[in-house]
Amino acid sequence: MFRKLILLFIFFLISAGADAQVLRSKADSRSAIDTTGTSRRAFNASPAAKTASDSIATIDMYKIVTLDRDTTYVDTSLTIKAEYKANYLRKDNFGLLPFNNIGHTYNILDYSQVEYDPFPQFGFRAKQFAYMEVDDIRYYNVATPFTDLFYRSVLQQGQIMDAFITANTSPNLNFAVGYKGIRSIGKYINSIVSNGNFRFITSYNTTDRRYILKLHITAQDFSSQENGGIVSLENFESGEEPYTQRERLEVYFNDATSLLKGNRYFVDHTFRLSKDNSNSIVLHHRFNYENKFFNYTQATVSDRFGDAFTNRIYDKTRYNRMYNMVGAAYSNQDIGDLEFYLEDFNYNYYYNRIVLAEDGTIAIPNSISDRINTYGARYSYQKGKWKGSLLVSNSITDQSLANIEGAVRYKLDEDNSIRLRYQKMNKLPNLNFRLYQSDYANYNWSNNYKNEKINSFEAEAVTKWVSASAQYTILNDHLYFKNTNTLVNEQGLDSLLLIKPDQYSNTINYFSVKLNKEFRFWKLALDNTVLYQQVGQDDNILNVPDFVTRNTLYFSDAFFKKALYIQTGVTFQYFTEYYGNDYNPLIGEFYVQERKKIGGYPLFDFFINAKIRQFRLFLKAEHFNSGFSNPNFYSAPNYPYRDFTIRFGVIWDFFT
């Protein structure tokens, strides 16, 4: 099988290389890509109508803009960073440990990636790694229609597809539509994943930019068959037949499924009262309506979760929220922007049933709803080499909610910059900590917890020699999930999962340092990312590995008169042993455990990537060392990591 794939890959490169010769001969009307990945695009205009310089749309005319108005450009290059991003999340997933089937969930190795919001969130965090939040949506302004197609093979049957198209109907109005879907059968019993992310995006501004609008609509669903992990670790670690056929391994659940679904309608727009852009008052309004639900179904009751009220499990948690922010800002080119605003956050979290005590009184209510109003001020400054911001907000209503956030960045030149950030937050608990209902008797609770307190200091330096970042975070009244069952099975693991939320009364101190450096010699390069973490706590509540490393040695060169560009190499990943959090599919959350350590095993991936114009091909042999090493690799105590597998993918960009 591997030999056939290699032959097919070589045949494709030869064919595509020949085709690239034809395309490059039409350089006056087609795009040309050099080996560094810089792209140009020619408009279809007659020479008589335009000069040569007017007929070329350069890559900086294909802009990608964040909600905070940071701008980047469409990137069609083939770099090691593109290799790291060619996955389901479509971002560098360093510090995330994926589960066996693609698109399921991830164990967090790098805690510095965790972000907080002062408002109460829905929860069910293990199901939301691929959920596109407001800040994940990008807005576009393109000279010609731009299409991005992404394909990636999965485990067994299925595929990942991400199709995106954006176009400006005028210089001021842009529309974009995208859909990312995955279906993967997986190699274990009852592990099918089927997810979808749809987004519709538009942005508009008047010619004088007095009015600016950003709008998007998303519809997202994440469905996973949940097998609860394997029953016998001994069979898996034996490495003997028939257990090397993973479908032969017994799992805890054969008929359980979880589903997270959400829809969002978002609008952000500003209006400048004065025509003078250098000194004016700007009115700002932001609207966000979102509804979600999490559904866990199981046709057969399992003893693993304890007693049940029914003989069939159907748990459904519903949530909706409406957010409005109105503000007025004074904008001045010399001193920056100073905005004062009011926020209205209205939510409803509920079940269509109540839980009664033996005497007939309500033991567990069916809903939590509240309205939170806050006031705040935001200052931002960007001029020359400096960019800074300061945000202060506090609640007007009875809830104790506050957030202070400041950041400053100094850019010495294109290769060197320094960034500092501080955040102090008084955060309301996520709602599934406070209320949960289930057909399983032990999974019903109603709690009134204190607010979480977070103090975080961050520093980052990006230089031409090395990139480094450090974070120091102090957590007080930290909320987490734990297993209240103390019984273990013959493997020394939890025999029952009686998971409950809890609040840690002591202080947790978290510190991390991350370094990235690439060394180059001839056509070879060695890219290194190393993370060191240390946690100070009286109990094992926040558990992370001390060291995480990723090192890639690769070769790059161009062929066929630079029409074909290839990168090939080996990636090594490793993290030290630690008590990794375990996964509970019933509540869609990870919980703290001290039964089994995971980690301490190497992961080797071999890859060959190729690029022809805007077409990029990715071929990877993942975890190829699993066949000649001890099978003791896990993503969580009962969930094995992936075996050796060959996967390929493509990214094809069109400028029409």
Secondary structure, 3 states (H helix, E strand, C coil): CHHHHHHHHHHHHHHHHHHHHHHHCCCCCCCEECCCCCEEEECCCCCCCCCCCCCEEEHHHEEEECCCCCEEECCCCCCHHHHHHCCCCCCCCCCEEECCCCCCCEEECCHHHCCCCCCCCCCCHHHCCCCCCHHHCCEEEECCCEEEEEEEECCCCEEEEEEEEEEEEECCEEEEEEEEEEEECCCCCCCCEEEEEEEEEEEEECCCCCEEEEEEEEEEEEEEEECCCECCHHHHHHCCCCCCCHHHCCECCCCEEEEEEEEEEEEEEEEECCCCCCEEEEEEEEEEEEEEEEEEEECCCCHHHCCECCCCEEEEEEEEEEEEEEEEEEEECCCEEEEEEEEEEEEEEECCCCEECCCCCEEECCEEEEEEEEEEEEEEEEECCEEEEEEEEEECCCCCCEEEEEEEEEECCCCCEEEEEEEEEEECCCHHHHEECCCECCCCEECCCCCEEEEEEEEEEECCCCEEEEEEEEEECEEEEEECCCCECCCCCECCCCEEEEEECCCEEEEEEEEEEEEEECCEEEEEEEEEEEEECCCCCCCCCCEEEEEEEEEEEEECCCCEEEEEEEEEEEECCECCCEEECCCCEEEECCCCCECCCCEEEEEEEEEECCEEEEEEEECHHHHHCCCCCEEECCEECCCCEEEEEEEEEEEC
